[in-house]
Amino acid sequence: ASSCLTSMQRHNNQPHAFPFSHAVLDGQYAHLSGVLATKDGKITAGSAKDETTSCMQQIVATLAALKLTVDDITRVNLYITDLKDFDEINTAYRPFFPSGRFPARTCVAVASLLAGTRIEIEVTAKLHPHAKI
């Protein structure tokens, strides 16, 4: 059986240090890998607000490279290390959806994340016919 999957290894000339694709397109959806907070290209732990903002900014950039926006996001999976951060995360997350149309979302508490970060966000977005890598 042939595959119709296309993968996005990197965008914005960022080197790819880990063995995964930033996004995989299956013809109908873009499945973005989980994103951790970064500063100057390095994974960086910070406040829940700062990490959420960093993650969402990276997601917006990846979507833009695919000619998509946050309005195309259909699903968000949010992994957090402390449920006490939930309100702070929502406060930072909400402004990224100015239309008030929020995608379906799951929030899962996890024991830990890479480099001591608090938050990892992965999204799925509906592709447009013109969305290409």
C-alpha positions as CSV (number, residue, x, y, z in Angstrom):
1,A,0.0,0.0,0.0
2,S,1.3,3.4,-0.9
3,S,1.5,6.2,1.7
4,C,0.1,9.7,1.2
5,L,2.0,11.0,4.2
6,T,4.3,14.0,3.9
7,S,6.6,15.1,6.7
8,M,8.0,18.5,7.6
9,Q,11.4,18.0,9.1
10,R,12.1,21.6,9.9
11,H,11.0,25.2,9.3
12,N,12.7,28.5,9.6
13,N,16.1,26.8,9.0
14,Q,16.1,25.4,12.5
15,P,18.3,22.3,12.8
16,H,16.5,19.1,13.8
17,A,18.2,17.5,16.7
18,F,15.7,14.7,17.5
19,P,14.3,11.8,15.3
20,F,10.8,13.1,14.5
21,S,9.0,15.4,12.1
22,H,7.7,18.8,13.1
23,A,4.5,17.9,11.2
24,V,3.1,15.1,9.2
25,L,0.4,15.8,6.6
26,D,-2.0,13.0,5.7
27,G,-3.9,14.8,2.9
28,Q,-6.6,16.1,5.2
29,Y,-4.9,17.1,8.4
30,A,-1.5,18.4,9.6
31,H,-0.4,16.5,12.8
32,L,2.1,18.7,14.6
33,S,4.5,17.1,17.0
34,G,4.5,18.2,20.6
35,V,6.2,21.5,21.2
36,L,8.2,22.5,24.3
37,A,9.1,26.0,25.3
38,T,12.3,27.3,23.7
39,K,14.5,30.4,24.0
40,D,17.1,31.1,21.4
41,G,16.5,27.7,19.9
42,K,17.1,25.8,23.1
43,I,14.5,24.0,25.3
44,T,13.9,26.3,28.3
45,A,11.8,25.8,31.4
46,G,10.0,28.8,32.8
47,S,6.7,29.9,34.2
48,A,3.5,28.2,33.0
49,K,2.6,31.4,31.2
50,D,5.9,31.9,29.5
51,E,6.1,28.2,28.4
52,T,2.5,28.3,27.1
53,T,3.3,31.5,25.1
54,S,6.5,30.0,23.7
55,C,4.8,26.8,22.7
56,M,1.9,28.6,21.0
57,Q,4.2,31.0,19.2
58,Q,6.1,28.0,17.7
59,I,2.8,26.3,16.7
60,V,1.6,29.5,15.0
61,A,5.0,29.6,13.1
62,T,4.7,26.0,12.0
63,L,1.1,26.5,10.9
64,A,2.1,29.7,9.0
65,A,4.7,27.6,7.1
66,L,1.8,25.4,6.0
67,K,-0.3,28.4,5.1
68,L,-2.6,27.6,8.1
69,T,-3.7,29.6,11.1
70,V,-5.0,28.8,14.6
71,D,-8.5,28.8,13.2
72,D,-7.6,25.6,11.3
73,I,-6.7,23.8,14.5
74,T,-9.2,21.1,15.3
75,R,-7.6,19.4,18.3
76,V,-5.1,20.2,21.0
77,N,-3.4,17.8,23.4
78,L,-1.9,19.6,26.4
79,Y,0.6,17.8,28.7
80,I,1.3,19.5,32.0
81,T,3.4,18.5,35.0
82,D,1.3,20.4,37.6
83,L,-2.4,20.8,37.5
84,K,-2.0,23.9,39.7
85,D,-0.8,25.7,36.5
86,F,-4.0,25.1,34.7
87,D,-5.5,28.6,35.1
88,E,-2.2,30.3,34.3
89,I,-1.9,28.1,31.1
90,N,-5.5,29.0,30.1
91,T,-4.8,32.7,30.6
92,A,-1.8,32.5,28.2
93,Y,-3.6,30.1,25.8
94,R,-6.8,32.0,25.3
95,P,-5.4,35.1,23.4
96,F,-4.1,32.9,20.6
97,F,-7.8,32.3,19.6
98,P,-9.1,35.8,19.2
99,S,-12.2,34.6,17.3
100,G,-13.3,32.8,20.5
101,R,-13.5,29.5,18.5
102,F,-11.5,27.0,20.5
103,P,-10.5,23.6,19.2
104,A,-11.3,20.4,21.0
105,R,-8.7,19.9,23.8
106,T,-7.4,17.3,26.1
107,C,-5.3,18.1,29.2
108,V,-3.2,15.3,30.7
109,A,-1.1,15.6,33.8
110,V,2.3,13.9,33.4
111,A,5.1,13.1,35.8
112,S,7.8,15.1,33.9
113,L,8.7,16.5,30.6
114,L,12.0,17.0,28.8
115,A,14.5,19.5,30.3
116,G,12.3,20.2,33.3
117,T,9.7,22.0,31.3
118,R,6.1,22.2,32.5
119,I,4.1,22.1,29.3
120,E,4.0,20.3,26.0
121,I,1.4,21.1,23.4
122,E,0.6,19.2,20.2
123,V,-2.1,20.1,17.7
124,T,-3.9,18.7,14.7
125,A,-5.1,21.2,12.0
126,K,-7.4,20.8,9.0
127,L,-5.4,21.3,5.7
128,H,-6.5,23.6,2.9
129,P,-6.0,22.4,-0.7
130,H,-3.1,24.8,-1.0
131,A,-1.2,23.7,2.2
132,K,2.1,22.3,1.2
133,I,5.5,21.9,2.8
